[in-house]
Amino acid sequence: MKILPLLLFFLVLAAPVSAEAPSFQDLEESLTCQCGCGLTVHSCNHLQCGSALPLRQEIREQMNLDKGKELILSYFAAKYGEKILSSPTTSGFNLTAWVMPFAMIALGGVFVLVTLRRWTKRSRAAMSTATSGTVVPAGAAPSAHERTLNRELDAFDD
């Protein structure tokens, strides 16, 4: 008696898991309309579109064959080329289409961080120079403007 529930448990685990059939809309969103609008088959807004209507019919035919989403998308990619897929595959050169935007954002963030640090160092150096007085190199005579400024500041203090 104790073996029967255990046997049923293992039978349930060993039973093949049926893949859920893809929805028609999901497949339409996964394919790009070939009429030149740049939209997905689902979103194409051209009335009597010469591309979207036949593609929708082909999607229905492929769904009637009880194929999964990956098989249906593979069918369309083989027939029309990868350009029909609304998102690039994650293999080969197409991997750069997935990675490069994030890499560029990270690179831009590093650039902004480095630039801000340089600016803050310069402004701190300028602030410390301004508060400590004018830095005159040793042996350099003050210019005429500096002499005039110093005379007027001394007269102002008195």
C-alpha positions as protocol buffer text, in pm:
chain_id: "A"
residue {
  index: 1
  type: MET
  ca { x: 0 y: 0 z: 0 }
}
residue {
  index: 2
  type: LYS
  ca { x: 284 y: 242 z: 76 }
}
residue {
  index: 3
  type: ILE
  ca { x: 445 y: 171 z: -259 }
}
residue {
  index: 4
  type: LEU
  ca { x: 142 y: 270 z: -466 }
}
residue {
  index: 5
  type: PRO
  ca { x: 156 y: 647 z: -384 }
}
residue {
  index: 6
  type: LEU
  ca { x: 531 y: 646 z: -439 }
}
residue {
  index: 7
  type: LEU
  ca { x: 488 y: 471 z: -775 }
}
residue {
  index: 8
  type: LEU
  ca { x: 223 y: 722 z: -880 }
}
residue {
  index: 9
  type: PHE
  ca { x: 451 y: 1009 z: -778 }
}
residue {
  index: 10
  type: PHE
  ca { x: 732 y: 881 z: -1001 }
}
residue {
  index: 11
  type: LEU
  ca { x: 491 y: 817 z: -1290 }
}
residue {
  index: 12
  type: VAL
  ca { x: 372 y: 1176 z: -1271 }
}
residue {
  index: 13
  type: LEU
  ca { x: 731 y: 1300 z: -1272 }
}
residue {
  index: 14
  type: ALA
  ca { x: 824 y: 1077 z: -1566 }
}
residue {
  index: 15
  type: ALA
  ca { x: 520 y: 1177 z: -1774 }
}
residue {
  index: 16
  type: PRO
  ca { x: 615 y: 1401 z: -2065 }
}
residue {
  index: 17
  type: VAL
  ca { x: 536 y: 1763 z: -2004 }
}
residue {
  index: 18
  type: SER
  ca { x: 322 y: 1897 z: -2284 }
}
residue {
  index: 19
  type: ALA
  ca { x: 443 y: 2230 z: -2409 }
}
residue {
  index: 20
  type: GLU
  ca { x: 177 y: 2494 z: -2401 }
}
residue {
  index: 21
  type: ALA
  ca { x: 70 y: 2594 z: -2748 }
}
residue {
  index: 22
  type: PRO
  ca { x: 179 y: 2947 z: -2837 }
}
residue {
  index: 23
  type: SER
  ca { x: -87 y: 3210 z: -2877 }
}
residue {
  index: 24
  type: PHE
  ca { x: -160 y: 3356 z: -3217 }
}
residue {
  index: 25
  type: GLN
  ca { x: -89 y: 3709 z: -3094 }
}
residue {
  index: 26
  type: ASP
  ca { x: 243 y: 3602 z: -2941 }
}
residue {
  index: 27
  type: LEU
  ca { x: 354 y: 3461 z: -3276 }
}
residue {
  index: 28
  type: GLU
  ca { x: 234 y: 3774 z: -3459 }
}
residue {
  index: 29
  type: GLU
  ca { x: 441 y: 3989 z: -3219 }
}
residue {
  index: 30
  type: SER
  ca { x: 748 y: 3772 z: -3283 }
}
residue {
  index: 31
  type: LEU
  ca { x: 744 y: 3836 z: -3659 }
}
residue {
  index: 32
  type: THR
  ca { x: 815 y: 4160 z: -3844 }
}
residue {
  index: 33
  type: CYS
  ca { x: 586 y: 4263 z: -4127 }
}
residue {
  index: 34
  type: GLN
  ca { x: 768 y: 4265 z: -4460 }
}
residue {
  index: 35
  type: CYS
  ca { x: 571 y: 4550 z: -4621 }
}
residue {
  index: 36
  type: GLY
  ca { x: 828 y: 4805 z: -4506 }
}
residue {
  index: 37
  type: CYS
  ca { x: 629 y: 4956 z: -4220 }
}
residue {
  index: 38
  type: GLY
  ca { x: 880 y: 4829 z: -3961 }
}
residue {
  index: 39
  type: LEU
  ca { x: 604 y: 4704 z: -3732 }
}
residue {
  index: 40
  type: THR
  ca { x: 526 y: 4352 z: -3616 }
}
residue {
  index: 41
  type: VAL
  ca { x: 268 y: 4145 z: -3804 }
}
residue {
  index: 42
  type: HIS
  ca { x: 29 y: 4206 z: -3515 }
}
residue {
  index: 43
  type: SER
  ca { x: 79 y: 4585 z: -3520 }
}
residue {
  index: 44
  type: CYS
  ca { x: 82 y: 4644 z: -3897 }
}
residue {
  index: 45
  type: ASN
  ca { x: -186 y: 4904 z: -3961 }
}
residue {
  index: 46
  type: HIS
  ca { x: -203 y: 4884 z: -4341 }
}
residue {
  index: 47
  type: LEU
  ca { x: -545 y: 4778 z: -4463 }
}
residue {
  index: 48
  type: GLN
  ca { x: -519 y: 4473 z: -4686 }
}
residue {
  index: 49
  type: CYS
  ca { x: -143 y: 4456 z: -4628 }
}
residue {
  index: 50
  type: GLY
  ca { x: 22 y: 4236 z: -4888 }
}
residue {
  index: 51
  type: SER
  ca { x: 259 y: 4094 z: -4628 }
}
residue {
  index: 52
  type: ALA
  ca { x: 73 y: 4076 z: -4296 }
}
residue {
  index: 53
  type: LEU
  ca { x: -234 y: 3897 z: -4426 }
}
residue {
  index: 54
  type: PRO
  ca { x: -46 y: 3604 z: -4588 }
}
residue {
  index: 55
  type: LEU
  ca { x: 185 y: 3581 z: -4285 }
}
residue {
  index: 56
  type: ARG
  ca { x: -115 y: 3557 z: -4053 }
}
residue {
  index: 57
  type: GLN
  ca { x: -252 y: 3276 z: -4267 }
}
residue {
  index: 58
  type: GLU
  ca { x: 84 y: 3096 z: -4254 }
}
residue {
  index: 59
  type: ILE
  ca { x: 93 y: 3136 z: -3875 }
}
residue {
  index: 60
  type: ARG
  ca { x: -249 y: 2972 z: -3853 }
}
residue {
  index: 61
  type: GLU
  ca { x: -136 y: 2686 z: -4077 }
}
residue {
  index: 62
  type: GLN
  ca { x: 175 y: 2628 z: -3864 }
}
residue {
  index: 63
  type: MET
  ca { x: -31 y: 2638 z: -3544 }
}
residue {
  index: 64
  type: ASN
  ca { x: -271 y: 2379 z: -3692 }
}
residue {
  index: 65
  type: LEU
  ca { x: 30 y: 2147 z: -3728 }
}
residue {
  index: 66
  type: ASP
  ca { x: 67 y: 2164 z: -3346 }
}
residue {
  index: 67
  type: LYS
  ca { x: 418 y: 2304 z: -3362 }
}
residue {
  index: 68
  type: GLY
  ca { x: 571 y: 2492 z: -3071 }
}
residue {
  index: 69
  type: LYS
  ca { x: 670 y: 2856 z: -3085 }
}
residue {
  index: 70
  type: GLU
  ca { x: 1039 y: 2784 z: -3149 }
}
residue {
  index: 71
  type: LEU
  ca { x: 963 y: 2549 z: -3437 }
}
residue {
  index: 72
  type: ILE
  ca { x: 723 y: 2797 z: -3595 }
}
residue {
  index: 73
  type: LEU
  ca { x: 975 y: 3082 z: -3565 }
}
residue {
  index: 74
  type: SER
  ca { x: 1246 y: 2854 z: -3708 }
}
residue {
  index: 75
  type: TYR
  ca { x: 1017 y: 2778 z: -4001 }
}
residue {
  index: 76
  type: PHE
  ca { x: 967 y: 3148 z: -4075 }
}
residue {
  index: 77
  type: ALA
  ca { x: 1339 y: 3227 z: -4030 }
}
residue {
  index: 78
  type: ALA
  ca { x: 1430 y: 2947 z: -4272 }
}
residue {
  index: 79
  type: LYS
  ca { x: 1173 y: 3062 z: -4527 }
}
residue {
  index: 80
  type: TYR
  ca { x: 1218 y: 3443 z: -4508 }
}
residue {
  index: 81
  type: GLY
  ca { x: 1554 y: 3485 z: -4339 }
}
residue {
  index: 82
  type: GLU
  ca { x: 1633 y: 3620 z: -3993 }
}
residue {
  index: 83
  type: LYS
  ca { x: 1502 y: 3964 z: -4091 }
}
residue {
  index: 84
  type: ILE
  ca { x: 1148 y: 3840 z: -4028 }
}
residue {
  index: 85
  type: LEU
  ca { x: 1213 y: 3786 z: -3656 }
}
residue {
  index: 86
  type: SER
  ca { x: 1117 y: 4090 z: -3451 }
}
residue {
  index: 87
  type: SER
  ca { x: 1409 y: 4035 z: -3212 }
}
residue {
  index: 88
  type: PRO
  ca { x: 1753 y: 3911 z: -3313 }
}
residue {
  index: 89
  type: THR
  ca { x: 1865 y: 3566 z: -3209 }
}
residue {
  index: 90
  type: THR
  ca { x: 2115 y: 3543 z: -2925 }
}
residue {
  index: 91
  type: SER
  ca { x: 2385 y: 3363 z: -3119 }
}
residue {
  index: 92
  type: GLY
  ca { x: 2672 y: 3457 z: -3344 }
}
residue {
  index: 93
  type: PHE
  ca { x: 2708 y: 3816 z: -3457 }
}
residue {
  index: 94
  type: ASN
  ca { x: 2353 y: 3897 z: -3342 }
}
residue {
  index: 95
  type: LEU
  ca { x: 2477 y: 3870 z: -2986 }
}
residue {
  index: 96
  type: THR
  ca { x: 2632 y: 4214 z: -3034 }
}
residue {
  index: 97
  type: ALA
  ca { x: 2283 y: 4358 z: -3089 }
}
residue {
  index: 98
  type: TRP
  ca { x: 2198 y: 4242 z: -2738 }
}
residue {
  index: 99
  type: VAL
  ca { x: 2527 y: 4332 z: -2567 }
}
residue {
  index: 100
  type: MET
  ca { x: 2636 y: 4660 z: -2729 }
}
residue {
  index: 101
  type: PRO
  ca { x: 2360 y: 4889 z: -2595 }
}
residue {
  index: 102
  type: PHE
  ca { x: 2437 y: 4786 z: -2238 }
}
residue {
  index: 103
  type: ALA
  ca { x: 2812 y: 4811 z: -2297 }
}
residue {
  index: 104
  type: MET
  ca { x: 2772 y: 5162 z: -2441 }
}
residue {
  index: 105
  type: ILE
  ca { x: 2561 y: 5273 z: -2145 }
}
residue {
  index: 106
  type: ALA
  ca { x: 2825 y: 5139 z: -1905 }
}
residue {
  index: 107
  type: LEU
  ca { x: 3104 y: 5308 z: -2104 }
}
residue {
  index: 108
  type: GLY
  ca { x: 2911 y: 5636 z: -2102 }
}
residue {
  index: 109
  type: GLY
  ca { x: 2862 y: 5608 z: -1726 }
}
residue {
  index: 110
  type: VAL
  ca { x: 3236 y: 5557 z: -1674 }
}
residue {
  index: 111
  type: PHE
  ca { x: 3310 y: 5857 z: -1897 }
}
residue {
  index: 112
  type: VAL
  ca { x: 3072 y: 6079 z: -1700 }
}
residue {
  index: 113
  type: LEU
  ca { x: 3217 y: 5960 z: -1368 }
}
residue {
  index: 114
  type: VAL
  ca { x: 3576 y: 6026 z: -1476 }
}
residue {
  index: 115
  type: THR
  ca { x: 3483 y: 6367 z: -1616 }
}
residue {
  index: 116
  type: LEU
  ca { x: 3301 y: 6469 z: -1298 }
}
residue {
  index: 117
  type: ARG
  ca { x: 3596 y: 6364 z: -1083 }
}
residue {
  index: 118
  type: ARG
  ca { x: 3835 y: 6570 z: -1295 }
}
residue {
  index: 119
  type: TRP
  ca { x: 3609 y: 6874 z: -1276 }
}
residue {
  index: 120
  type: THR
  ca { x: 3573 y: 6848 z: -899 }
}
residue {
  index: 121
  type: LYS
  ca { x: 3953 y: 6817 z: -857 }
}
residue {
  index: 122
  type: ARG
  ca { x: 4006 y: 7127 z: -1071 }
}
residue {
  index: 123
  type: SER
  ca { x: 3741 y: 7326 z: -886 }
}
residue {
  index: 124
  type: ARG
  ca { x: 3888 y: 7224 z: -548 }
}
residue {
  index: 125
  type: ALA
  ca { x: 4234 y: 7329 z: -665 }
}
residue {
  index: 126
  type: ALA
  ca { x: 4096 y: 7661 z: -789 }
}
residue {
  index: 127
  type: MET
  ca { x: 3911 y: 7716 z: -461 }
}
residue {
  index: 128
  type: SER
  ca { x: 4220 y: 7645 z: -252 }
}
residue {
  index: 129
  type: THR
  ca { x: 4428 y: 7880 z: -469 }
}
residue {
  index: 130
  type: ALA
  ca { x: 4165 y: 8154 z: -444 }
}
residue {
  index: 131
  type: THR
  ca { x: 4135 y: 8129 z: -65 }
}
residue {
  index: 132
  type: SER
  ca { x: 4508 y: 8117 z: 1 }
}
residue {
  index: 133
  type: GLY
  ca { x: 4581 y: 8425 z: -206 }
}
residue {
  index: 134
  type: THR
  ca { x: 4743 y: 8481 z: -537 }
}
residue {
  index: 135
  type: VAL
  ca { x: 5022 y: 8241 z: -613 }
}
residue {
  index: 136
  type: VAL
  ca { x: 5319 y: 8429 z: -753 }
}
residue {
  index: 137
  type: PRO
  ca { x: 5617 y: 8230 z: -867 }
}
residue {
  index: 138
  type: ALA
  ca { x: 5935 y: 8303 z: -673 }
}
residue {
  index: 139
  type: GLY
  ca { x: 6140 y: 8580 z: -830 }
}
residue {
  index: 140
  type: ALA
  ca { x: 5858 y: 8705 z: -1052 }
}
residue {
  index: 141
  type: ALA
  ca { x: 5774 y: 9072 z: -1026 }
}
residue {
  index: 142
  type: PRO
  ca { x: 5406 y: 9159 z: -991 }
}
residue {
  index: 143
  type: SER
  ca { x: 5248 y: 9300 z: -1301 }
}
residue {
  index: 144
  type: ALA
  ca { x: 5120 y: 9655 z: -1327 }
}
residue {
  index: 145
  type: HIS
  ca { x: 4763 y: 9536 z: -1277 }
}
residue {
  index: 146
  type: GLU
  ca { x: 4858 y: 9342 z: -965 }
}
residue {
  index: 147
  type: ARG
  ca { x: 5041 y: 9647 z: -820 }
}
residue {
  index: 148
  type: THR
  ca { x: 4738 y: 9867 z: -886 }
}
residue {
  index: 149
  type: LEU
  ca { x: 4507 y: 9607 z: -732 }
}
residue {
  index: 150
  type: ASN
  ca { x: 4726 y: 9573 z: -422 }
}
residue {
  index: 151
  type: ARG
  ca { x: 4743 y: 9956 z: -376 }
}
residue {
  index: 152
  type: GLU
  ca { x: 4367 y: 9987 z: -402 }
}
residue {
  index: 153
  type: LEU
  ca { x: 4308 y: 9695 z: -163 }
}
residue {
  index: 154
  type: ASP
  ca { x: 4549 y: 9850 z: 88 }
}
residue {
  index: 155
  type: ALA
  ca { x: 4373 y: 10187 z: 59 }
}
residue {
  index: 156
  type: PHE
  ca { x: 4037 y: 10016 z: 100 }
}
residue {
  index: 157
  type: ASP
  ca { x: 4150 y: 9842 z: 420 }
}
residue {
  index: 158
  type: ASP
  ca { x: 4256 y: 10174 z: 578 }
}
